[in-house]
Amino acid sequence: MTAPMAGGAPDLLSPRAREIVAAARELLEDGGVEALSMRLLAARLGIRAPSLYKHFPGKQALENALVSDGFVEMADAFEPALAADDQVGALAAAYRAFAREHPHLYRLMTDRPLHREGLVPGVEDRAAAPIVEAMDGDVDRARAAWAFAHGMTILELNGRFPPGADLDAAWAQGLAAFRLWA
């Protein structure tokens, strides 16, 4: 029996496919989205690029696996925030920390269309659930909070704020507005 291919079900990855995803993650973390090529990945693994296609039908499937893993990591970071007295603040801190620790993965997850059909089923919803819960179940408010957090985060990652800008104060002002909606 052959190992399942990662087309529409990245949660069924073979052990070798998981190794490929791990090596791809290293490439991504080291050099950004631009460094994530099948040729460079194969070189890192010491194999020929066509061998990768035994495990992934294309680069998009590999990216889907990376994004799925990212959503799991986000969920793992967000879920404990629900135990905090200030859920909104704890979630914002977890979100900002995730993006700062993994800026290239964060960009892969948020800077382009999301190919939901190729993700592990439920991972996006699991990552979003703590935000929705912190917003008292209001999905629209959760989306607005995510948009604020993403905007602040991507502007910070891209160095778009003026030198000396007090980003902690800007975060605090934005989060205060979301707390008022409660």
N, C-alpha and C positions, 0 to 999 in steps of 0.2 A: 504494500500500500504506500502511495506517495504522500508526502506531507502536503497539507492544504496550502494553496497559494493565497497571497494577501491581495485579493481584489476588492471584494465588498465586505469581507469579514476579518479585519486585522486582529480580532481577538483570538483567531484560530492560527496564529503564527507558529510555525515550526521552531524548534530550538535554533536552527541555523538562521532562520529569518530574524529571530530575536537578536542574534549576534550581529546581523547586518544592520538592524535598526540601532543597536548600541554604537556601532562604528559610525553610522550616519549621524547620530547625535553628537559624537565627538567632533566630527567634521563641522557640523553646524555650530557647535559651541566655540570651536577654534577660529572659524573663518566666516561665519555668517551664512545667510541663505545662498549667496553667490558661490560659496565653496562646496555647496551640496550638489555634486554632480555624480552621475553613475560612474564615470571614468575615474574620478578621484576616490570615490568610495571603493571601487574595485582595487585600485592601487593600495589603498590603506589596508585592505583585507588580504592582499597578495594573490588576487585572483584576476581573471579576465572579466571585463564588464559584462559580456553576454551571460556569464554564470549567474549574475544577479537576477536576471529575468526568469530563472527557474523558481525564484522565490517571490518576486514582485513583477507584475505585468508591465510596470512602468514607474517612472519617477513619482507620479502623482500618488500611487499606492504606497510608496515608501514615505512620502510626506504625510499621507493620511495616518500612517502608523505613528509617526512622530507627533502629530497633532493630537491623536488619541491619547498617547502617553502624557502629553502636556496637560490635557484636560484632567486626567487622573491625578497628576501631581497638583494641579490647582485645587481640585476637590479635596485632596488630602490636606492641603494648606488651609482651605476655607472652612472645612467642617468644624475644627476645634474652635474657631472664632465665635461660633454660636453659643459657646459656654461662657463667653465674656460678658461682663456687665454692659459694656459698650460694643454691641455686635457690629454696628456700622463702622466704628473706628477700627475694630480688630480685623474686619474683613478688608477694609481699605489698606491697612498695614500689610496684611498677607498678600493682597493683590500687588501692591507696589514692590514688596520684597521679591515676589516671584519674578516679576518683570526685570528687576535689577539683577537678580541672580542668573537669569536665563534670557538675556535680551534678544538673542537670535531666535530662540524657540518662541518667545513671545511674539516677535515680528512674524514668524512663519504662521503662527496661529491667528494673527489679527490683521495683517497688512494686505490680505488678498481674499478673494471669495473663499468661503468655507465649503468644502466638498463633503457635506454631511452624509451623503449616501455611502461614502467610503470609510467613515469613522466607525469605531467600535460602538455598537448600539448603546445609547444611554449615557455616554461619557460627557457630552456637552450638557445634558440636563442635570447630571450629577454635580458638575462644576457650578451650574447656575442656581441650583436649589438653595444653598446657604444664603445667597444674595436675595432671592425671592423671600425666603423665610425671614431674614432681617428686615425686609420691607413689608412685613405683616401680610405676606401672600399677594401683594399687589405687583403683578408682573410688569405693568407699565412703569411703575416707580422703580422697580429693579432694573429695567432696561435703562432708565434715565440715570440711575446711580452708576451702572456699568459704563455708560457713555461718558459720564464725568470722569470716572476713574481711568478709563482708557485714554481720554483726551489728555488728562494731566500726565499720565504715565508716558505716552508716546512723545509728548512735547519734552518731557524731562529726558527721556532716552536720546532724543534727537538734538539735545542741547539748544532748544529753541527759547528758553527763558533767558532774560537778561542776566548778566553776571551779578551775583549778589542777591538775586531774587529770593525771597523767603518762601520756598516751596511748601514747607511745613505749614506756614500760616495760610497759604492758598488752599491746601488740602483741608485744613481745619474749617475755613470759611465754607467751602463746598459741602463738606460733611454736615456742618451745622444746618445748612439749608435742608438736607435730606432728613435730619432729625426733626425739624419743624413740621414735616409732613406727617409725622407719626401720630 
